[in-house]
Amino acid sequence: MEASSSRSRSGSGGMKRQRGGGGSGSTAQMLNDDTLRSVFSRLGDHFDLARCSAVCSSWNRIINTAHLMRDLYYKRNPQARSSSSNISIKSYFKELALDEHASSFSRGPAEVYQWIGHPNRATICRMKSGSILTGVGDKVLRLWSAENCKYMNEYSVPNTKMLVDFDFDENKIVGLTSSQLCIWRRSEPRSIFQSHGSSFNHGLCMSYADPEVVIGCEDGRAFVYDMYSRSCSSIYRLHSSPLTCLTIADDQLIAAGSTFGNVAIADQTSGQKLGILKSAFAPTAIRCLSFSTSGHLIFAGSSAGYAHCWDLRTLRPLWEKRVSPNVIYSTHHLPGDTTMLAAGGIDGVLRLICQRTGNIVRSFIVDVGRPAVSSSRQQVEKKGVRQVAPDARIDNIPTHLRPQITGMSVGMKKIVTTHGKNYIRVWKFRPKS
């Protein structure tokens, strides 16, 4: 049974016929709980069952009280019935979702949705909880829906300053200029906080994990700001050269890349520097970092086109592969996913890399455009995706099909990219049929 069709039939025509008293058509609302329970119990896929549970409160109640999710889990995993451990359906669903995500990236088809998002250009993007935030290049940040690409809100940078980096969560947006920190509420376009004084100069990058913001500066220091006290709480000397990128892990670790090609690891709790991650190859600037907390790994991309992976427990490299002939500007992966790493840079090819080996799984560029889809604020153009062969000569591919990827963020079965232009792209992947 299709949830959407059932909902539309019961929500419109069916209700009118019941009120009018005429007609003999039946609707889902006319079925009793036992009948619906029998129908739902015949669904053989957890995702179909989850979609039905989201249709209305009565269907959700029937599915939950009948323990249909648990029963389907035991049917799929009979050995778990005799296990003494308690089964977490939530954990099981998380694993199913991550498996579908990895399968879509490694084998599924893809398409690209593109729209004009800024007056001038956007070089950075972030994606979290179904929302996309884009900016840097002009004086505004813009928030979009990751599902339908629609405009949601806009945030202006105060005092005509230029942003150099930003991040956000479900409540706040944090932006960095070269000498100031700005904070917005998601629901308000005006900044609610601007740092004052000369605590830091020449800020180059930042990372945000509520309630703290870590700012990387040109002099190799990292400044930690507490957003509740609105003051600098600590300063770390991480490198003797400019910090190029920063990231914060859930276990209070700070990682900072530098122009010298090393990554410094510091513990926020103790304030001590734990070590330096080094490459076996000639040092080149580290341009991007991302943590995999579940795998105790840290990934990096360099200006020489190398992708790096270090084990945080041993501070040793697990693999280092040259995946691109040019600069890698961004590496990112879905939180919790231990299979796929996405990388993009100056050659404009979107690459999906195996987290365990560093081998390239698939590479993509955009293909021809399709008719634009109008919305209230912008037109969204649908584009095809072309897979690039492992031995293909990138120089032979026209540059208009592979504009440089300046920023990238990975969500569930999708990737958002910015290209130093005024447009934004969302790459959507589907499970292979």
Buried (B, 14 or more C-beta within 10 A) or exposed (E): BEBEEBBEBBBEEBEEBBEEEEEEEEBBBEBEEEEBBEBBBEBEEBEBBBBBBEBBEEBBEBBEEBEBBBEBBBEEEEEEEEEEEEBEBEEBBEEBBBEBBBBBBBEBBBBBBBBEBBEEBBBBBBBBEEBBBBBBBBBBBBBBEBEEBBBEBEBEBBEEBEBBBBBBBEEBBBBBBBBBBBBBBBEEEEBEBBBEEEBBEEBBBBBBBEEBBBBBBBBBBBBBBEBEEEEBEBBBEBBEBBBBBBBBBEEEBBBBBBBBBBBBBBBBEEEEBBBBBBBEBEBBBBBBBBBBBEBBBBBBBBBBBBBBBBBBEEBEBBBBBEBBBBBBBBBBBBBBBBBBBBBBBBBBBBBBBBBBEBEBBBBBBBBEEEEEBEEEEBEBBBBEBBEBEEEEEBEEBEEEBBBBBBBBBBBBBBBBBBBBBBBBBBBBBEBEE
